[in-house]
Amino acid sequence: MKYLGIDFGTKRTGLAIAPDGRVAVLKETIRSQSQNATIKRVKEIVENDAIECIVVGHPLHLDSSHTEMTEQVERFVEKLRNHVSVPVQLFDERMTSEMAATLLRGVKDAERDQVAAQIVLQNFLDQLPKE
């Protein structure tokens, strides 16, 4: 199964892909403040890369309470679900942006967003039952 991981942001959205369903790799960063433009690009990737499932990082505080981004991400996911024919799942992204920043000190923000998406997707893949 091919997966697309998304670390949604209001200015930049990082993407990662798992073409083999086992290992997440960097895909790209979408620079847009428009959800519609981001959804349009995600839809193109889903179609062009034959994506079968989308995993979106769900921002929560360590105590599971909502962050300032939680509602924005949930609205984005609902909108995205109306534009793609594949399943869209939320997956806990606690600590992924911080982990990406720590791993990539001195690296461009755009690449950090992709790495955050990669970490979310890889964590999701790692918890799937092994076949």
VEXGU-121915 format. One record per residue: x, y, z of N, C-alpha, C in turn; residue in three letters. Coordinates in steps of 0.1 Angstrom, whole numbers, padded with zeros to 4 digits, always signed. Atoms other than C-alpha are relative to their C-alpha. Layout:
N
REC   neast   nnorth     nup   caeast   canorth    caup   ceast   cnorth     cup   rest
REC       X        Y       Z        X         Y       Z       X        Y       Z    ALA
...
END
This chain:
131
REC   neast   nnorth     nup   caeast   canorth    caup   ceast   cnorth     cup   rest
REC   +0008    -0012   +0000    +0000     +0000   +0000   +0009    +0012   +0000    MET
REC   -0007    -0013   +0001    +0013     +0035   -0009   -0006    +0010   +0009    LYS
REC   +0005    -0010   -0010    +0010     +0062   +0018   +0006    +0013   -0003    TYR
REC   -0005    -0013   +0000    +0013     +0099   +0018   -0001    +0006   +0014    LEU
REC   +0001    -0006   -0013    +0022     +0116   +0051   +0000    +0016   -0001    GLY
REC   +0002    -0015   +0001    +0013     +0153   +0057   +0002    +0006   +0014    ILE
REC   -0002    -0009   -0012    +0026     +0178   +0083   -0006    +0013   -0004    ASP
REC   +0007    -0012   +0005    +0000     +0205   +0077   +0005    +0013   +0008    PHE
REC   -0003    -0012   -0006    +0010     +0241   +0084   -0007    +0012   -0007    GLY
REC   +0007    -0011   +0006    -0005     +0275   +0077   +0008    +0007   -0011    THR
REC   -0009    -0006   +0010    +0025     +0287   +0057   +0007    -0011   -0009    LYS
REC   -0006    +0011   +0008    +0042     +0254   +0047   -0006    -0013   +0005    ARG
REC   +0005    +0014   -0003    +0030     +0218   +0045   +0010    -0010   -0005    THR
REC   -0010    +0010   +0003    +0056     +0190   +0046   -0007    -0013   -0004    GLY
REC   +0005    +0013   +0005    +0050     +0158   +0026   +0011    -0010   +0000    LEU
REC   -0008    +0012   +0001    +0065     +0124   +0028   -0008    -0011   -0006    ALA
REC   +0007    +0011   +0007    +0057     +0093   +0009   +0007    -0014   +0004    ILE
REC   -0005    +0013   -0003    +0060     +0056   +0016   -0004    -0009   -0012    ALA
REC   +0005    +0007   +0012    +0059     +0040   -0019   -0001    -0015   +0002    PRO
REC   +0000    +0014   -0002    +0066     +0005   -0005   -0009    -0004   +0012    ASP
REC   +0008    +0003   -0011    +0043     +0009   +0025   +0008    -0003   +0013    GLY
REC   -0008    +0004   -0012    +0072     +0003   +0049   +0010    +0011   +0004    ARG
REC   -0010    -0010   -0003    +0097     +0032   +0047   -0004    +0013   -0006    VAL
REC   +0004    -0013   +0004    +0088     +0069   +0046   +0012    +0008   -0004    ALA
REC   -0010    -0008   +0005    +0109     +0092   +0025   -0005    +0014   -0003    VAL
REC   +0005    -0014   +0003    +0108     +0130   +0019   -0006    +0001   -0014    LEU
REC   +0007    -0003   +0013    +0085     +0142   -0009   +0002    +0014   -0004    LYS
REC   -0001    -0015   +0004    +0082     +0180   -0010   -0006    +0008   +0011    GLU
REC   +0007    -0010   -0008    +0071     +0211   +0008   -0009    +0009   -0008    THR
REC   +0010    -0009   +0007    +0040     +0230   -0003   +0001    +0013   +0007    ILE
REC   +0000    -0013   -0006    +0044     +0267   +0003   -0013    +0007   -0004    ARG
REC   +0013    -0007   +0003    +0009     +0282   +0005   -0007    +0003   +0013    SER
REC   +0008    -0004   -0011    -0013     +0300   +0029   -0015    -0004   -0003    GLN
REC   +0014    +0004   +0004    -0044     +0286   +0011   -0002    -0015   +0001    SER
REC   +0003    +0014   -0001    -0059     +0253   +0021   -0004    -0006   -0013    GLN
REC   +0004    +0005   +0014    -0074     +0250   -0014   +0012    -0003   -0009    ASN
REC   -0012    +0002   +0008    -0040     +0253   -0030   +0007    -0013   +0005    ALA
REC   -0006    +0012   -0006    -0026     +0227   -0006   -0007    -0012   -0004    THR
REC   +0009    +0012   +0004    -0055     +0203   -0013   +0002    -0003   -0014    ILE
REC   -0002    +0002   +0014    -0051     +0208   -0050   +0013    -0008   -0003    LYS
REC   -0013    +0006   +0003    -0014     +0198   -0049   +0000    -0014   +0006    ARG
REC   +0001    +0014   -0006    -0021     +0168   -0025   -0008    -0009   -0009    VAL
REC   +0008    +0008   +0009    -0048     +0156   -0049   +0008    -0004   -0012    LYS
REC   -0009    +0003   +0011    -0023     +0158   -0078   +0009    -0012   +0004    GLU
REC   -0010    +0010   -0005    +0002     +0137   -0058   -0008    -0013   +0002    ILE
REC   +0008    +0012   -0002    -0025     +0112   -0048   -0003    -0007   -0014    VAL
REC   +0003    +0006   +0013    -0034     +0107   -0085   +0012    -0005   -0007    GLU
REC   -0012    +0003   +0008    +0001     +0108   -0100   +0008    -0011   +0006    ASN
REC   -0008    +0010   -0006    +0017     +0086   -0074   -0008    -0013   +0005    ASP
REC   +0009    +0011   -0004    -0012     +0062   -0069   +0000    -0003   +0015    ALA
REC   +0001    +0001   -0015    -0015     +0069   -0032   -0013    -0007   +0004    ILE
REC   +0011    +0007   -0005    -0038     +0046   -0013   -0005    +0004   +0013    GLU
REC   +0005    -0004   -0013    -0040     +0062   +0021   +0009    +0013   +0003    CYS
REC   -0007    -0012   -0004    -0031     +0097   +0035   +0000    +0000   +0015    ILE
REC   -0002    +0000   -0015    -0018     +0101   +0071   +0003    +0015   +0003    VAL
REC   -0002    -0014   -0003    -0021     +0136   +0085   +0004    +0001   +0015    VAL
REC   -0004    -0002   -0014    -0002     +0146   +0117   -0011    +0008   +0008    GLY
REC   +0011    -0006   -0009    -0027     +0155   +0145   +0007    +0006   +0012    HIS
REC   -0007    -0007   -0011    -0012     +0182   +0168   -0007    +0000   +0013    PRO
REC   +0006    +0000   -0014    -0019     +0176   +0205   +0011    +0003   +0010    LEU
REC   -0010    -0002   -0011    -0002     +0187   +0237   +0003    -0014   +0006    HIS
REC   -0004    +0012   -0006    +0015     +0160   +0257   -0011    -0006   +0009    LEU
REC   +0011    +0005   -0009    -0016     +0157   +0280   -0012    -0003   -0009    ASP
REC   +0010    +0003   +0010    -0037     +0151   +0248   -0010    +0011   -0002    SER
REC   +0009    -0011   +0003    -0054     +0185   +0249   +0004    +0006   -0013    SER
REC   -0002    -0006   +0013    -0058     +0205   +0218   +0011    +0011   +0000    HIS
REC   -0009    -0011   +0002    -0031     +0229   +0205   -0007    +0011   -0008    THR
REC   +0007    -0010   +0009    -0038     +0261   +0186   -0001    -0004   -0014    GLU
REC   +0001    +0005   +0014    -0033     +0241   +0154   -0010    -0011   -0002    MET
REC   +0009    +0012   +0001    -0056     +0212   +0162   -0012    +0002   -0008    THR
REC   +0012    -0003   +0008    -0088     +0227   +0149   +0003    +0003   -0015    GLU
REC   -0003    -0003   +0014    -0071     +0240   +0118   +0003    -0013   -0008    GLN
REC   -0003    +0013   +0006    -0057     +0205   +0110   -0013    -0008   -0002    VAL
REC   +0013    +0008   +0001    -0091     +0189   +0117   -0009    +0005   -0012    GLU
REC   +0008    -0006   +0011    -0108     +0214   +0093   +0006    -0004   -0013    ARG
REC   -0007    +0004   +0012    -0081     +0207   +0067   -0003    -0014   -0004    PHE
REC   +0002    +0014   +0003    -0086     +0170   +0070   -0015    -0003   -0005    VAL
REC   +0014    +0001   +0005    -0124     +0173   +0066   -0002    +0005   -0014    GLU
REC   +0001    -0005   +0014    -0120     +0194   +0035   +0007    -0009   -0009    LYS
REC   -0008    +0009   +0009    -0093     +0171   +0021   -0009    -0013   -0003    LEU
REC   +0008    +0012   +0002    -0116     +0141   +0026   -0011    +0002   -0011    ARG
REC   +0010    -0003   +0010    -0142     +0158   +0003   +0006    +0001   -0014    ASN
REC   -0006    -0002   +0013    -0116     +0161   -0025   +0008    -0012   -0005    HIS
REC   -0008    +0012   +0004    -0098     +0127   -0025   -0009    -0012   +0002    VAL
REC   +0008    +0012   -0001    -0111     +0092   -0029   +0006    -0011   +0009    SER
REC   -0007    +0010   -0008    -0086     +0075   -0006   -0003    +0004   +0015    VAL
REC   +0001    -0003   -0014    -0088     +0072   +0032   +0010    +0011   +0005    PRO
REC   -0008    -0010   -0006    -0075     +0102   +0052   +0000    -0002   +0015    VAL
REC   +0000    +0003   -0015    -0064     +0094   +0088   +0008    +0010   +0007    GLN
REC   -0008    -0008   -0009    -0052     +0116   +0116   +0008    -0009   +0008    LEU
REC   -0009    +0008   -0008    -0022     +0103   +0135   +0008    +0010   +0009    PHE
REC   -0006    -0008   -0010    -0008     +0117   +0167   +0015    +0004   -0004    ASP
REC   -0013    -0005   +0004    +0022     +0139   +0159   +0008    +0007   +0011    GLU
REC   -0007    -0006   -0011    +0033     +0149   +0194   +0015    -0002   -0002    ARG
REC   -0014    -0001   -0001    +0069     +0159   +0194   +0007    -0002   -0014    MET
REC   -0006    +0002   +0013    +0075     +0153   +0156   +0007    +0012   -0005    THR
REC   -0007    -0012   +0005    +0083     +0189   +0147   +0012    +0003   +0008    SER
REC   -0012    -0002   -0009    +0106     +0192   +0177   +0011    -0010   -0003    GLU
REC   -0009    +0010   +0003    +0122     +0160   +0168   +0007    +0003   -0013    MET
REC   -0005    -0004   +0013    +0127     +0172   +0132   +0010    +0012   +0002    ALA
REC   -0008    -0012   -0002    +0141     +0205   +0144   +0014    -0004   +0007    ALA
REC   -0012    +0005   -0007    +0166     +0187   +0167   +0009    -0008   -0009    THR
REC   -0008    +0008   +0010    +0177     +0163   +0140   +0006    +0009   -0011    LEU
REC   -0004    -0008   +0011    +0181     +0191   +0115   +0004    +0014   +0003    LEU
REC   -0005    -0014   -0004    +0196     +0221   +0133   +0008    +0006   -0011    ARG
REC   -0007    -0007   +0011    +0208     +0246   +0107   -0005    -0004   -0014    GLY
REC   +0006    +0004   +0013    +0187     +0230   +0079   -0012    +0009   -0002    VAL
REC   +0011    -0009   +0004    +0161     +0250   +0060   -0014    -0005   +0006    LYS
REC   +0013    +0003   -0006    +0126     +0251   +0075   -0008    -0009   -0009    ASP
REC   +0007    +0008   +0010    +0111     +0236   +0043   +0003    -0015   +0002    ALA
REC   -0004    +0013   -0001    +0131     +0205   +0048   -0004    -0006   +0014    GLU
REC   +0005    +0005   -0013    +0121     +0203   +0085   -0014    -0004   -0001    ARG
REC   +0014    +0003   +0001    +0085     +0203   +0075   -0001    -0014   -0007    ASP
REC   +0000    +0013   +0006    +0092     +0173   +0052   +0004    -0011   +0009    GLN
REC   -0005    +0010   -0010    +0111     +0155   +0079   -0011    -0002   +0011    VAL
REC   +0011    +0002   -0009    +0082     +0161   +0103   -0010    -0009   -0006    ALA
REC   +0009    +0009   +0007    +0059     +0145   +0078   +0005    -0014   -0001    ALA
REC   -0006    +0013   +0001    +0083     +0117   +0073   +0000    -0007   +0014    GLN
REC   +0000    +0006   -0013    +0085     +0111   +0111   -0015    -0005   +0003    ILE
REC   +0014    +0004   -0003    +0046     +0111   +0114   -0003    -0013   -0008    VAL
REC   +0003    +0011   +0008    +0043     +0087   +0085   +0007    -0013   +0004    LEU
REC   -0008    +0012   -0004    +0071     +0064   +0097   -0006    -0006   +0013    GLN
REC   +0006    +0004   -0012    +0056     +0063   +0132   -0013    -0008   -0002    ASN
REC   +0013    +0006   +0004    +0022     +0054   +0116   +0003    -0014   -0005    PHE
REC   -0003    +0012   +0006    +0038     +0027   +0095   +0005    -0011   +0010    LEU
REC   -0006    +0009   -0010    +0057     +0012   +0124   -0010    -0006   +0010    ASP
REC   +0010    +0006   -0009    +0025     +0007   +0144   -0010    -0009   -0007    GLN
REC   +0009    +0009   +0008    +0007     -0012   +0116   +0004    -0014   +0003    LEU
REC   -0003    +0014   -0002    +0004     -0049   +0121   +0010    -0005   -0011    PRO
REC   -0010    +0005   +0009    +0033     -0067   +0104   -0006    -0012   -0008    LYS
REC   +0006    +0011   +0008    +0023     -0090   +0075   +0009    -0011   -0001    GLU
END
